[in-house]
Amino acid sequence: MRIQVSQELLDRQLVDRDGRLVGKVDDVEFALDADGVPYLRSLLSGPGALGQRVGGRLGRMLVLTAERFVTDRPMAPLRIPYPLVERVDSAVWLRVRADELPTSPVEQWLRRHVIDRIPGAHRASG
């Protein structure tokens, strides 16, 4: 089952209900229900999830590079509960808007240290 889920979801673009790109599916998270039956709990996105999936030296480098931009370590991936998925085709379409999802730690750092310093950035339409 893990192989089939991986082929269907991994590396697909995550798209919110308004058609905005959210990221990519870098890994998936399973859980067990009360009867011990496994189910897909969450889609994981971000360098922390990708680094763990890749593994080895390259995976550690991905995580360490991304962690330079955050204060909380280890860096947690963006977790999107699977019930928020509307459909899966060439992309994974979500039922919610991007701003209804938690902000990734890297995005928070970029906003605070780069975007917020750009003159007029707060007046930009979003």
All heavy atoms as an XYZ file, in Angstrom:
994
protein
N       0.831     -1.194      0.000
C       0.000      0.000      0.000
C       0.873      1.255      0.000
O       0.569      2.221     -0.680
C      -0.915      0.004      1.216
C      -1.805      1.215      1.261
S      -3.173      1.004      2.348
C      -2.860      2.297      3.495
N       1.951      1.267      0.759
C       2.836      2.439      0.826
C       3.374      2.767     -0.555
O       3.445      3.926     -0.930
C       3.977      2.170      1.805
C       5.054      3.230      1.744
C       5.118      3.980      3.004
N       6.277      4.860      2.958
C       6.265      6.063      3.428
N       5.173      6.533      3.967
N       7.326      6.810      3.401
N       3.753      1.759     -1.343
C       4.294      2.000     -2.676
C       3.244      2.657     -3.555
O       3.515      3.631     -4.245
C       4.807      0.694     -3.302
C       6.019      0.199     -2.514
C       5.175      0.898     -4.757
C       6.476     -1.178     -2.882
N       2.024      2.165     -3.522
C       0.966      2.739     -4.348
C       0.682      4.188     -3.941
O       0.555      5.060     -4.784
C      -0.309      1.911     -4.227
C      -1.422      2.409     -5.120
C      -2.651      1.541     -5.028
O      -2.728      0.613     -4.249
N      -3.630      1.857     -5.842
N       0.588      4.457     -2.644
C       0.352      5.817     -2.176
C       1.493      6.713     -2.610
O       1.289      7.824     -3.086
C       0.172      5.853     -0.636
C       0.200      7.279     -0.111
C      -1.130      5.182     -0.247
N       2.717      6.219     -2.474
C       3.876      7.011     -2.868
C       3.803      7.384     -4.338
O       4.060      8.523     -4.710
C       5.173      6.243     -2.588
O       5.316      6.031     -1.213
N       3.478      6.437     -5.194
C       3.404      6.710     -6.625
C       2.304      7.715     -6.945
O       2.434      8.515     -7.859
C       3.162      5.410     -7.395
C       4.338      4.481     -7.372
C       4.004      3.117     -7.966
O       2.847      2.769     -8.128
N       5.035      2.354     -8.270
N       1.238      7.695     -6.185
C       0.107      8.579     -6.458
C       0.294      9.988     -5.907
O      -0.269     10.934     -6.442
C      -1.184      7.993     -5.871
C      -1.672      6.759     -6.565
C      -2.092      7.041     -7.997
O      -2.743      8.077     -8.249
O      -1.763      6.229     -8.867
N       1.082     10.143     -4.837
C       1.126     11.425     -4.143
C       2.480     12.119     -4.120
O       2.541     13.341     -4.232
C       0.651     11.239     -2.701
C      -0.808     10.807     -2.537
C      -1.104     10.456     -1.092
C      -1.736     11.891     -3.018
N       3.546     11.383     -3.942
C       4.853     12.005     -3.747
C       5.263     12.853     -4.945
O       5.058     12.470     -6.097
C       5.918     10.956     -3.452
C       5.780     10.250     -2.111
C       6.902      9.241     -1.930
C       5.758     11.231     -0.948
N       5.829     13.994     -4.648
C       6.355     14.951     -5.621
C       5.283     15.651     -6.458
O       5.610     16.382     -7.381
C       7.406     14.298     -6.526
C       8.595     13.782     -5.734
O       8.991     14.482     -4.764
O       9.110     12.714     -6.047
N       4.023     15.469     -6.132
C       2.966     16.216     -6.837
C       2.826     17.599     -6.207
O       3.036     17.790     -5.019
C       1.640     15.481     -6.760
C       1.666     14.186     -7.555
C       0.271     13.646     -7.723
N       0.320     12.303     -8.244
C       0.101     11.992     -9.489
N      -0.199     12.927    -10.363
N       0.156     10.736     -9.878
N       2.432     18.557     -7.029
C       2.187     19.908     -6.543
C       0.961     19.915     -5.640
O      -0.037     19.257     -5.933
C       1.939     20.863     -7.714
C       3.152     21.177     -8.521
C       4.103     22.126     -7.811
O       3.760     22.788     -6.835
N       5.320     22.188     -8.317
N       1.036     20.679     -4.562
C      -0.114     20.939     -3.703
C      -0.730     22.253     -4.163
O      -0.033     23.272     -4.265
C       0.328     21.065     -2.245
C       0.782     19.779     -1.575
C       1.607     20.082     -0.341
C      -0.425     18.931     -1.233
N      -2.025     22.242     -4.447
C      -2.717     23.422     -4.969
C      -3.914     23.707     -4.069
O      -4.705     22.810     -3.780
C      -3.186     23.185     -6.421
C      -3.831     24.427     -6.987
C      -2.028     22.717     -7.296
N      -4.039     24.955     -3.634
C      -5.175     25.291     -2.766
C      -6.449     25.430     -3.591
O      -6.431     25.321     -4.822
C      -4.873     26.519     -1.918
C      -5.026     27.845     -2.638
O      -5.221     27.878     -3.873
O      -4.937     28.887     -1.955
N      -7.558     25.703     -2.921
C      -8.854     25.728     -3.629
C      -8.967     26.877     -4.616
O      -9.817     26.862     -5.500
C     -10.006     25.751     -2.637
C     -10.184     27.066     -1.945
C     -11.434     27.058     -1.109
N     -11.687     28.393     -0.603
C     -12.370     28.636      0.469
N     -12.884     27.642      1.162
N     -12.563     29.864      0.865
N      -8.085     27.885     -4.471
C      -8.089     29.013     -5.400
C      -7.084     28.836     -6.533
O      -6.888     29.751     -7.330
C      -7.776     30.314     -4.650
C      -8.854     30.655     -3.623
O     -10.025     30.282     -3.839
O      -8.506     31.283     -2.602
N      -6.430     27.685     -6.597
C      -5.461     27.422     -7.659
C      -4.054     27.904     -7.367
O      -3.196     27.856     -8.239
N      -3.797     28.363     -6.142
C      -2.457     28.827     -5.767
C      -1.594     27.651     -5.326
O      -2.058     26.759     -4.619
C      -2.547     29.843     -4.621
C      -3.190     31.128     -5.072
C      -3.306     32.194     -4.017
N      -2.306     32.141     -2.971
C      -2.507     32.597     -1.745
N      -3.665     33.121     -1.413
N      -1.566     32.539     -0.845
N      -0.325     27.667     -5.754
C       0.600     26.608     -5.367
C       0.960     26.748     -3.896
O       1.262     27.840     -3.422
C       1.864     26.656     -6.219
C       1.664     26.376     -7.704
C       2.993     26.475     -8.442
C       1.048     25.011     -7.932
N       0.936     25.624     -3.188
C       1.244     25.595     -1.767
C       2.626     24.994     -1.537
O       3.332     25.361     -0.620
C       0.175     24.789     -0.997
C       0.540     24.619      0.457
C      -1.193     25.434     -1.144
N       3.018     24.066     -2.376
C       4.283     23.345     -2.226
C       4.192     22.031     -2.957
O       3.382     21.880     -3.888
N       4.994     21.087     -2.525
C       4.960     19.740     -3.095
C       4.777     18.731     -1.980
O       5.143     18.992     -0.829
C       6.267     19.428     -3.822
C       6.355     20.009     -5.190
C       7.505     19.398     -5.951
C       7.432     19.849     -7.388
N       8.260     19.051     -8.250
N       4.242     17.574     -2.325
C       4.134     16.491     -1.357
C       5.515     15.843     -1.271
O       5.994     15.246     -2.232
C       3.084     15.436     -1.780
C       3.031     14.304     -0.758
C       1.717     16.080     -1.952
N       6.164     16.018     -0.116
C       7.501     15.472      0.062
C       7.499     14.139      0.790
O       8.453     13.373      0.695
C       8.377     16.476      0.823
C       8.651     17.715     -0.011
O       9.011     17.559     -1.188
O       8.496     18.833      0.510
N       6.454     13.852      1.535
C       6.340     12.570      2.221
C       4.899     12.419      2.677
O       4.098     13.347      2.544
C       7.300     12.497      3.417
C       7.712     11.067      3.771
O       7.116     10.107      3.224
O       8.636     10.913      4.582
N       4.571     11.263      3.191
C       3.235     10.995      3.717
C       3.381     10.418      5.122
O       4.419      9.878      5.479
C       2.433     10.024      2.813
C       2.130     10.650      1.475
C       3.163      8.708      2.636
N       2.315     10.565      5.902
C       2.324     10.081      7.281
C       1.118      9.172      7.481
O      -0.011      9.562      7.193
C       2.255     11.282      8.228
C       2.240     10.944      9.683
C       2.229     12.213     10.515
O       1.238     12.968     10.457
O       3.227     12.436     11.215
N       1.383      7.982      7.969
C       0.325      7.021      8.254
C       0.063      6.965      9.747
O       0.917      7.322     10.552
C       0.703      5.625      7.757
C       0.733      5.503      6.268
C       1.913      5.678      5.558
C      -0.422      5.209      5.565
C       1.946      5.571      4.183
C      -0.405      5.099      4.179
C       0.779      5.279      3.495
N      -1.108      6.491     10.125
C      -1.468      6.266     11.523
C      -2.329      5.008     11.575
O      -2.726      4.470     10.522
C      -2.218      7.457     12.087
N      -2.609      4.541     12.777
C      -3.477      3.385     12.971
C      -4.758      3.842     13.641
O      -4.721      4.632     14.595
C      -2.789      2.332     13.855
C      -1.493      1.747     13.319
C      -0.866      0.819     14.359
C      -1.727      1.014     12.014
N      -5.900      3.350     13.146
C      -7.161      3.700     13.789
C      -7.348      2.836     15.037
O      -6.471      2.049     15.400
C      -8.339      3.600     12.819
C      -8.676      2.181     12.392
O      -8.168      1.207     12.987
O      -9.478      2.039     11.442
N      -8.484      2.978     15.701
C      -8.743      2.253     16.952
C      -8.692      0.736     16.780
O      -8.388      0.010     17.730
C     -10.097      2.676     17.516
N      -8.957      0.252     15.560
C      -8.921     -1.190     15.299
C      -7.565     -1.647     14.785
O      -7.408     -2.806     14.397
C     -10.015     -1.564     14.285
C     -11.407     -1.274     14.821
O     -11.636     -1.485     16.035
O     -12.255     -0.823     14.031
N      -6.604     -0.755     14.723
C      -5.279     -1.119     14.249
C      -5.141     -1.123     12.739
O      -4.156     -1.618     12.201
N      -6.104     -0.541     12.036
C      -6.062     -0.481     10.577
C      -5.310      0.795     10.166
O      -5.649      1.889     10.632
C      -7.488     -0.468      9.982
C      -7.452     -0.325      8.473
C      -8.232     -1.725     10.397
N      -4.309      0.666      9.311
C      -3.564      1.865      8.908
C      -4.386      2.750      7.961
O      -5.195      2.273      7.184
C      -2.335      1.309      8.188
C      -2.709     -0.067      7.785
C      -3.759     -0.550      8.740
N      -4.173      4.051      8.091
C      -4.798      5.012      7.184
C      -3.813      6.157      6.936
O      -2.888      6.373      7.715
C      -6.124      5.533      7.739
C      -6.004      6.393      8.963
C      -5.982      7.786      8.863
C      -5.920      5.836     10.245
C      -5.862      8.583      9.991
C      -5.802      6.624     11.369
C      -5.778      7.986     11.239
O      -5.657      8.776     12.363
N      -4.025      6.871      5.857
C      -3.190      8.001      5.515
C      -3.641      9.201      6.346
O      -4.745      9.699      6.174
C      -3.296      8.309      4.019
C      -2.481      9.473      3.482
C      -0.993      9.293      3.771
C      -2.710      9.619      1.995
N      -2.784      9.656      7.254
C      -3.136     10.747      8.158
C      -2.858     12.112      7.533
O      -3.702     12.990      7.550
C      -2.359     10.644      9.455
C      -2.652     11.806     10.407
C      -1.732     11.873     11.580
N      -1.741     10.634     12.317
C      -1.263     10.484     13.537
N      -0.714     11.509     14.163
N      -1.301      9.324     14.143
N      -1.633     12.298      7.010
C      -1.225     13.632      6.561
C      -0.290     13.568      5.368
O       0.436     12.590      5.189
C      -0.479     14.368      7.679
O      -1.241     14.474      8.842
N      -0.314     14.644      4.600
C       0.700     14.882      3.582
C       1.736     15.800      4.217
O       1.380     16.740      4.928
C       0.085     15.559      2.365
C      -1.089     14.841      1.708
C      -1.621     15.667      0.537
C      -0.686     13.459      1.258
N       3.003     15.535      3.988
C       4.075     16.329      4.563
C       4.777     17.096      3.457
O       5.035     16.554      2.384
C       5.080     15.435      5.289
C       4.498     14.483      6.345
C       5.601     13.631      6.953
C       3.754     15.249      7.418
N       5.079     18.351      3.736
C       5.733     19.192      2.746
C       6.829     20.012      3.414
O       6.686     20.415      4.567
C       4.703     20.129      2.105
O       5.298     20.922      1.101
N       7.901     20.230      2.692
C       8.978     21.068      3.202
C      10.298     20.336      3.256
O      10.353     19.107      3.139
N      11.370     21.097      3.434
C      12.704     20.506      3.401
C      12.942     19.462      4.485
O      13.677     18.499      4.273
C      13.648     21.690      3.586
C      12.834     22.904      3.652
C      11.395     22.535      3.587
N      12.316     19.629      5.655
C      12.479     18.635      6.715
C      11.944     17.279      6.293
O      12.596     16.248      6.490
N      10.771     17.267      5.682
C      10.171     16.007      5.219
C      10.953     15.427      4.048
O      11.217     14.228      3.998
C       8.717     16.235      4.821
N      11.349     16.283      3.117
C      12.095     15.805      1.955
C      13.449     15.241      2.376
O      13.871     14.185      1.897
C      12.275     16.923      0.935
C      13.034     16.544     -0.333
C      12.323     15.421     -1.079
C      13.215     17.755     -1.226
N      14.136     15.932      3.280
C      15.436     15.462      3.740
C      15.354     14.101      4.395
O      16.202     13.233      4.162
N      14.326     13.874      5.197
C      14.161     12.564      5.830
C      13.853     11.492      4.797
O      14.317     10.364      4.901
C      13.064     12.623      6.888
C      13.486     13.414      8.107
C      12.400     13.469      9.161
O      11.334     12.864      9.026
N      12.643     14.211     10.216
N      13.058     11.835      3.798
C      12.726     10.860      2.755
C      13.944     10.504      1.919
O      14.178      9.336      1.613
C      11.621     11.410      1.861
C      11.117     10.374      0.863
C      10.005     10.947      0.021
N      10.475     11.073     -1.334
C      10.016     11.900     -2.235
N       9.058     12.732     -1.942
N      10.509     11.921     -3.443
N      14.742     11.507      1.552
C      15.935     11.272      0.743
C      16.959     10.477      1.548
O      17.571      9.534      1.052
C      16.535     12.616      0.253
C      17.903     12.418     -0.354
C      15.585     13.268     -0.736
N      17.149     10.876      2.802
C      18.067     10.173      3.687
C      19.530     10.405      3.332
O      19.864     11.130      2.392
N      20.391      9.783      4.102
C      21.823      9.849      3.852
C      22.385     11.249      3.976
O      21.778     12.154      4.560
N      23.547     11.439      3.416
C      24.249     12.721      3.488
C      23.468     13.840      2.794
O      23.370     14.942      3.307
C      25.632     12.575      2.860
C      26.461     13.829      3.000
C      27.848     13.629      2.479
N      28.545     12.737      3.398
C      29.793     12.345      3.255
N      30.488     12.759      2.216
N      30.360     11.557      4.132
N      22.932     13.539      1.617
C      22.172     14.557      0.882
C      20.954     15.011      1.682
O      20.662     16.203      1.776
C      21.748     14.041     -0.485
C      20.913     14.989     -1.344
C      21.678     16.286     -1.611
C      20.527     14.333     -2.650
N      20.237     14.078      2.266
C      19.069     14.424      3.072
C      19.441     15.278      4.266
O      18.748     16.251      4.585
N      20.529     14.929      4.943
C      20.988     15.734      6.085
C      21.371     17.144      5.638
O      21.097     18.116      6.325
C      22.162     15.055      6.782
C      21.739     13.854      7.630
C      22.854     13.369      8.533
N      24.079     12.994      7.814
C      24.302     11.817      7.251
N      23.377     10.879      7.309
N      25.446     11.561      6.640
N      21.999     17.255      4.473
C      22.376     18.574      3.961
C      21.148     19.427      3.672
O      21.131     20.629      3.954
C      23.236     18.439      2.700
C      24.650     18.013      2.994
S      25.661     17.741      1.523
C      25.285     19.134      0.508
N      20.105     18.820      3.091
C      18.859     19.556      2.827
C      18.276     20.113      4.123
O      17.896     21.286      4.188
C      17.825     18.638      2.173
C      18.004     18.298      0.710
C      17.062     17.170      0.313
C      17.743     19.519     -0.139
N      18.210     19.277      5.137
C      17.632     19.692      6.411
C      18.492     20.760      7.069
O      17.990     21.786      7.528
C      17.431     18.479      7.347
C      17.012     18.928      8.732
C      16.398     17.518      6.765
N      19.799     20.549      7.122
C      20.690     21.519      7.761
C      20.654     22.869      7.061
O      20.672     23.915      7.714
C      22.115     20.974      7.805
C      22.345     19.814      8.781
C      23.745     19.242      8.607
C      22.107     20.254     10.209
N      20.594     22.860      5.741
C      20.519     24.116      4.995
C      19.225     24.851      5.322
O      19.233     26.054      5.584
C      20.614     23.857      3.475
O      21.851     23.201      3.204
C      20.519     25.140      2.689
N      18.113     24.142      5.311
C      16.824     24.771      5.615
C      16.758     25.245      7.062
O      16.173     26.289      7.353
C      15.690     23.795      5.316
N      17.384     24.510      7.983
C      17.330     24.883      9.396
C      18.107     26.163      9.688
O      17.930     26.761     10.741
C      17.827     23.737     10.282
C      16.781     22.661     10.442
C      17.200     21.559     11.392
O      18.422     21.422     11.691
O      16.315     20.823     11.847
N      18.924     26.600      8.759
C      19.623     27.875      8.950
C      18.635     29.031      8.954
O      18.953     30.114      9.415
C      20.652     28.079      7.848
C      21.769     27.045      7.896
C      22.792     27.330      6.900
N      23.537     28.505      7.401
C      24.592     28.992      6.809
N      25.035     28.448      5.704
N      25.215     30.036      7.301
N      17.434     28.806      8.419
C      16.429     29.857      8.306
C      15.375     29.823      9.405
O      14.419     30.580      9.346
C      15.721     29.763      6.947
C      16.644     29.969      5.786
C      17.056     28.894      5.023
C      17.114     31.228      5.472
C      17.906     29.075      3.950
C      17.973     31.417      4.411
C      18.372     30.332      3.649
N      15.510     28.934     10.364
C      14.492     28.819     11.411
C      15.148     28.847     12.787
O      16.334     28.571     12.927
C      13.646     27.534     11.255
C      12.901     27.523      9.946
C      14.492     26.281     11.395
N      14.353     29.182     13.790
C      14.860     29.173     15.154
C      14.479     27.890     15.876
O      15.176     27.477     16.795
C      14.322     30.384     15.941
O      12.896     30.394     15.862
C      14.866     31.680     15.371
N      13.376     27.277     15.505
C      12.947     26.031     16.146
C      13.546     24.833     15.421
O      13.303     24.646     14.232
C      11.416     25.918     16.142
C      10.753     26.993     16.974
O      11.399     27.467     17.934
O       9.610     27.354     16.676
N      14.298     24.045     16.130
C      14.910     22.846     15.558
C      14.525     21.659     16.407
O      14.405     21.807     17.610
C      16.426     23.016     15.495
C      16.825     24.099     14.528
C      18.339     24.226     14.455
N      18.707     25.242     13.493
C      19.009     26.492     13.798
N      18.992     26.871     15.048
N      19.324     27.355     12.874
N      14.358     20.488     15.857
C      14.412     20.208     14.423
C      13.222     20.837     13.701
O      12.172     21.048     14.297
C      14.364     18.689     14.336
C      13.657     18.257     15.573
C      14.008     19.298     16.626
N      13.412     21.118     12.416
C      12.386     21.765     11.617
C      11.249     20.784     11.332
O      11.464     19.714     10.800
C      12.943     22.261     10.295
C      11.884     22.971      9.515
S      12.316     23.652      7.913
C      14.002     23.389      7.719
N      10.070     21.186     11.710
C       8.900     20.344     11.469
C       8.373     20.590     10.059
O       8.340     21.729      9.596
C       7.813     20.655     12.488
N       7.941     19.543      9.371
C       7.348     19.745      8.052
C       5.944     20.336      8.182
O       5.326     20.275      9.244
C       7.283     18.324      7.484
C       7.228     17.438      8.672
C       8.006     18.141      9.754
N       5.471     20.915      7.090
C       4.076     21.330      7.019
C       3.246     20.055      6.934
O       3.477     19.218      6.060
C       3.847     22.199      5.776
C       2.406     22.555      5.449
C       1.783     23.378      6.574
C       2.335     23.307      4.136
N       2.325     19.872      7.875
C       1.452     18.692      7.893
C       0.062     19.111      7.420
O      -0.574     19.978      8.019
C       1.348     18.115      9.294
C       2.497     17.278      9.695
C       2.246     16.612     11.055
N       3.143     15.510     11.240
C       4.433     15.625     11.479
N       4.977     16.817     11.554
N       5.197     14.557     11.633
N      -0.398     18.477      6.354
C      -1.726     18.758      5.822
C      -2.577     17.518      6.039
O      -2.335     16.472      5.425
C      -1.659     19.106      4.321
C      -0.767     20.340      4.122
C      -3.056     19.323      3.759
C      -0.485     20.663      2.679
N      -3.562     17.588      6.940
C      -4.410     16.422      7.183
C      -5.057     15.941      5.877
O      -5.568     16.750      5.091
C      -5.460     16.932      8.169
C      -4.812     18.121      8.822
C      -3.945     18.735      7.754
N      -5.033     14.642      5.661
C      -5.536     14.114      4.387
C      -7.008     14.454      4.126
O      -7.385     14.632      2.972
C      -5.283     12.613      4.280
C      -5.456     12.151      2.853
C      -4.529     12.503      1.873
C      -6.571     11.413      2.468
C      -4.698     12.129      0.559
C      -6.745     11.025      1.147
C      -5.811     11.382      0.200
O      -5.977     11.022     -1.105
N      -7.858     14.582      5.153
C      -9.246     14.989      4.861
C      -9.362     16.356      4.183
O     -10.411     16.682      3.637
C      -9.916     14.998      6.245
C      -9.127     13.996      7.032
C      -7.707     14.148      6.555
N      -8.300     17.158      4.167
C      -8.336     18.448      3.470
C      -8.083     18.311      1.972
O      -8.130     19.298      1.248
C      -7.301     19.413      4.070
C      -7.526     19.831      5.516
C      -6.446     20.806      5.960
C      -8.912     20.436      5.705
N      -7.826     17.084      1.509
C      -7.587     16.848      0.085
C      -8.925     16.696     -0.629
O      -9.760     15.873     -0.255
C      -6.704     15.597     -0.137
C      -6.611     15.243     -1.611
C      -5.329     15.832      0.459
N      -9.131     17.502     -1.664
C     -10.346     17.444     -2.484
C     -10.244     16.344     -3.528
O     -11.150     15.546     -3.701
C     -10.565     18.804     -3.166
C     -11.733     18.855     -4.124
C     -13.071     18.772     -3.422
O     -13.180     19.214     -2.271
O     -14.020     18.264     -4.034
N      -9.108     16.333     -4.266
C      -8.916     15.321     -5.306
C      -7.434     15.223     -5.652
O      -6.654     16.131     -5.357
C      -9.738     15.627     -6.555
C      -9.243     16.792     -7.381
C     -10.117     17.008     -8.638
N      -9.536     17.973     -9.531
C      -9.669     19.284     -9.428
N     -10.386     19.793     -8.447
N      -9.089     20.095    -10.308
N      -7.099     14.131     -6.300
C      -5.720     13.925     -6.749
C      -5.762     13.617     -8.239
O      -6.464     12.709     -8.672
C      -5.050     12.747     -5.993
C      -3.653     12.490     -6.522
C      -5.020     13.013     -4.495
N      -5.068     14.426     -9.027
C      -4.871     14.126    -10.452
C      -3.406     14.428    -10.733
O      -2.551     13.908    -10.026
C      -5.873     14.879    -11.345
C      -5.961     16.369    -11.076
O      -4.953     16.974    -10.657
O      -7.031     16.952    -11.303
N      -3.092     15.269    -11.663
C      -1.692     15.603    -11.883
C      -1.144     16.443    -10.732
O       0.067     16.610    -10.591
C      -1.509     16.346    -13.205
O      -2.232     17.565    -13.169
N      -2.032     16.965     -9.895
C      -1.677     17.707     -8.684
C      -2.566     17.205     -7.551
O      -3.515     16.452     -7.778
C      -1.881     19.202     -8.891
N      -2.255     17.635     -6.342
C      -3.101     17.342     -5.183
C      -3.838     18.636     -4.857
O      -3.229     19.635     -4.487
C      -2.256     16.871     -3.978
C      -3.143     16.659     -2.760
C      -1.502     15.592     -4.319
N      -5.156     18.611     -5.043
C      -6.004     19.793     -4.868
C      -6.600     19.770     -3.463
O      -7.185     18.775     -3.048
C      -7.117     19.804     -5.908
C      -6.578     19.948     -7.291
C      -6.087     18.955     -8.097
C      -6.422     21.156     -8.024
N      -5.645     19.481     -9.282
C      -5.841     20.829     -9.267
C      -6.729     22.486     -7.751
C      -5.568     21.789    -10.233
C      -6.465     23.445     -8.706
C      -5.886     23.088     -9.934
N      -6.453     20.889     -2.767
C      -6.934     20.991     -1.392
C      -8.298     21.659     -1.325
O      -8.665     22.439     -2.198
C      -5.926     21.782     -0.553
C      -4.509     21.215     -0.539
C      -3.579     22.137      0.237
C      -4.484     19.813      0.038
N      -9.031     21.377     -0.254
C     -10.359     21.963     -0.018
C     -10.265     23.362      0.595
O     -11.270     24.049      0.714
C     -11.159     21.092      0.963
C     -11.432     19.707      0.507
C     -12.142     18.923      1.626
N     -12.189     17.521      1.322
C     -13.121     16.944      0.580
N     -14.086     17.669      0.072
N     -13.065     15.656      0.331
N      -9.079     23.753      1.037
C      -8.897     25.007      1.770
C      -7.982     25.952      1.008
O      -7.272     25.547      0.090
C      -8.313     24.746      3.173
C      -9.287     23.939      4.021
C      -6.965     24.067      3.087
N      -8.005     27.224      1.413
C      -7.092     28.211      0.845
C      -5.738     28.095      1.525
O      -5.640     27.662      2.664
C      -7.662     29.623      1.034
C      -8.926     29.827      0.227
C      -9.544     31.196      0.367
N      -8.644     32.232      0.799
C      -8.990     33.183      1.657
N     -10.199     33.211      2.168
N      -8.126     34.112      2.000
N      -4.704     28.524      0.850
C      -3.341     28.436      1.382
C      -3.213     29.151      2.719
O      -2.526     28.663      3.616
C      -2.347     29.005      0.373
N      -3.884     30.298      2.870
C      -3.741     31.037      4.129
C      -4.455     30.383      5.304
O      -4.317     30.813      6.438
C      -4.161     32.498      3.968
C      -5.607     32.663      3.534
O      -6.348     31.663      3.450
O      -6.003     33.811      3.268
N      -5.210     29.306      5.051
C      -5.846     28.550      6.126
C      -4.933     27.434      6.640
O      -5.257     26.790      7.634
C      -7.162     27.950      5.633
C      -8.192     28.993      5.259
C      -9.443     28.385      4.667
O     -10.125     27.620      5.384
O      -9.723     28.660      3.486
N      -3.808     27.227      5.971
C      -2.842     26.203      6.381
C      -1.787     26.845      7.274
O      -1.532     28.046      7.182
C      -2.157     25.601      5.150
C      -3.050     24.852      4.183
C      -2.273     24.526      2.912
C      -3.580     23.573      4.833
N      -1.144     26.035      8.125
C      -0.037     26.595      8.908
C       1.068     27.071      7.969
O       1.288     26.507      6.904
C       0.453     25.415      9.749
C      -0.562     24.336      9.604
C      -1.382     24.633      8.388
N       1.763     28.133      8.357
C       2.869     28.651      7.568
C       4.119     27.848      7.868
O       4.405     27.559      9.029
C       3.107     30.136      7.903
O       1.879     30.834      7.758
C       4.151     30.743      6.999
N       4.868     27.495      6.841
C       6.088     26.722      7.047
C       7.124     27.588      7.762
O       7.147     28.805      7.593
C       6.645     26.228      5.716
O       7.298     27.273      5.038
N       8.008     26.963      8.560
C       9.042     27.731      9.265
C       9.944     28.525      8.314
O      10.326     29.650      8.616
C       9.840     26.669     10.011
C       8.922     25.507     10.135
C       8.037     25.560      8.925
N      10.284     27.962      7.172
C      11.142     28.667      6.215
C      10.407     29.889      5.664
O      10.976     30.969      5.543
C      11.608     27.737      5.081
C      12.362     28.503      4.015
C      12.470     26.604      5.638
N       9.124     29.737      5.349
C       8.347     30.869      4.842
C       8.241     31.968      5.893
O       8.336     33.154      5.572
C       6.955     30.422      4.413
C       6.151     31.516      3.764
C       4.807     31.037      3.232
O       4.642     29.832      2.983
O       3.936     31.899      3.078
N       8.073     31.590      7.164
C       8.026     32.582      8.235
C       9.333     33.377      8.289
O       9.316     34.607      8.414
C       7.779     31.910      9.584
C       6.397     31.363      9.750
C       6.247     30.560     11.031
O       7.171     30.446     11.833
N       5.071     29.988     11.230
N      10.459     32.691      8.190
C      11.757     33.358      8.229
C      11.906     34.305      7.047
O      12.339     35.441      7.209
C      12.886     32.326      8.236
C      14.233     32.939      8.426
C      14.893     33.112      9.600
C      15.090     33.476      7.409
N      16.106     33.725      9.377
C      16.248     33.962      8.049
C      14.991     33.605      6.032
C      17.292     34.557      7.343
C      16.031     34.202      5.334
C      17.164     34.664      5.982
N      11.550     33.814      5.847
C      11.669     34.657      4.659
C      10.805     35.903      4.768
O      11.228     36.996      4.394
C      11.312     33.859      3.403
C      12.337     32.827      2.968
C      11.772     31.945      1.862
C      13.623     33.490      2.518
N       9.589     35.753      5.276
C       8.721     36.918      5.443
C       9.337     37.930      6.406
O       9.355     39.120      6.153
C       7.353     36.489      5.983
C       6.417     36.026      4.934
C       5.022     35.877      5.481
N       4.217     35.141      4.526
C       3.178     34.414      4.854
N       2.814     34.308      6.118
N       2.486     33.783      3.945
N       9.811     37.425      7.541
C      10.346     38.303      8.583
C      11.640     38.994      8.165
O      11.834     40.166      8.434
C      10.558     37.467      9.855
C      10.805     38.252     11.097
C      10.760     37.413     12.380
N      11.434     36.139     12.299
C      10.813     34.941     12.261
N       9.504     34.867     12.296
N      11.493     33.833     12.195
N      12.538     38.257      7.499
C      13.862     38.790      7.214
C      14.060     39.319      5.794
O      15.038     40.014      5.540
C      14.923     37.729      7.509
C      15.017     37.404      8.957
N      14.312     36.378      9.530
C      15.723     37.994      9.951
C      14.589     36.331     10.815
N      15.435     37.294     11.106
N      13.162     39.001      4.875
C      13.335     39.454      3.491
C      12.126     40.255      3.027
O      12.234     41.445      2.733
C      13.597     38.258      2.534
C      13.745     38.738      1.105
C      14.841     37.482      2.965
N      10.977     39.626      2.968
C       9.774     40.250      2.401
C       9.382     41.505      3.175
O       9.103     42.559      2.578
C       8.590     39.265      2.350
C       8.953     38.007      1.582
C       7.346     39.945      1.773
C       9.322     38.229      0.146
N       9.368     41.424      4.510
C       8.939     42.569      5.313
C       9.872     43.765      5.171
O       9.495     44.883      5.495
C       8.833     42.179      6.792
C       7.627     41.305      7.069
O       6.768     41.171      6.169
O       7.540     40.762      8.178
N      11.081     43.562      4.679
C      12.042     44.655      4.518
C      11.934     45.338      3.151
O      12.601     46.325      2.907
C      13.454     44.140      4.730
C      13.661     43.670      6.151
C      15.019     43.068      6.347
N      15.078     42.502      7.681
C      16.110     42.609      8.473
N      17.199     43.231      8.072
N      16.092     42.061      9.672
N      11.111     44.799      2.275
C      10.928     45.391      0.949
C       9.945     46.547      1.077
O       8.828     46.363      1.581
C      10.402     44.344     -0.051
C      11.408     43.215     -0.218
C      10.073     45.004     -1.395
C      10.885     42.043     -1.038
N      10.325     47.738      0.661
C       9.406     48.887      0.743
C       8.088     48.594      0.021
O       8.082     48.133     -1.118
C      10.171     50.012      0.058
C      11.617     49.625      0.164
C      11.625     48.115      0.099
N       6.983     48.844      0.701
C       5.661     48.642      0.107
C       5.162     47.203      0.167
O       4.078     46.922     -0.324
N       5.915     46.301      0.761
C       5.515     44.889      0.778
C       4.181     44.676      1.495
O       3.405     43.802      1.109
C       6.595     44.031      1.433
N       3.894     45.477      2.495
C       2.641     45.308      3.243
C       1.423     45.826      2.494
O       0.303     45.504      2.820
C       2.748     46.007      4.608
C       3.776     45.398      5.481
N       3.610     44.170      6.083
C       5.019     45.824      5.831
C       4.683     43.881      6.779
N       5.562     44.862      6.647
N       1.667     46.625      1.460
C       0.546     47.151      0.675
C       0.219     46.283     -0.517
O      -0.767     46.504     -1.197
C       0.894     48.561      0.185
C       0.975     49.572      1.309
C       1.200     50.929      0.733
N       2.377     50.893     -0.135
C       3.421     51.702     -0.026
N       3.424     52.608      0.894
N       4.434     51.595     -0.846
N       1.054     45.285     -0.791
C       0.836     44.431     -1.961
C      -0.466     43.665     -1.792
O      -0.817     43.232     -0.712
C       2.000     43.469     -2.141
N      -1.179     43.523     -2.894
C      -2.429     42.753     -2.836
C      -2.080     41.286     -2.776
O      -1.111     40.824     -3.334
C      -3.300     43.045     -4.049
O      -2.661     42.657     -5.228
N      -2.877     40.493     -2.070
C      -2.569     39.078     -1.930
C      -3.734     38.303     -2.150
O      -4.253     37.411     -2.202
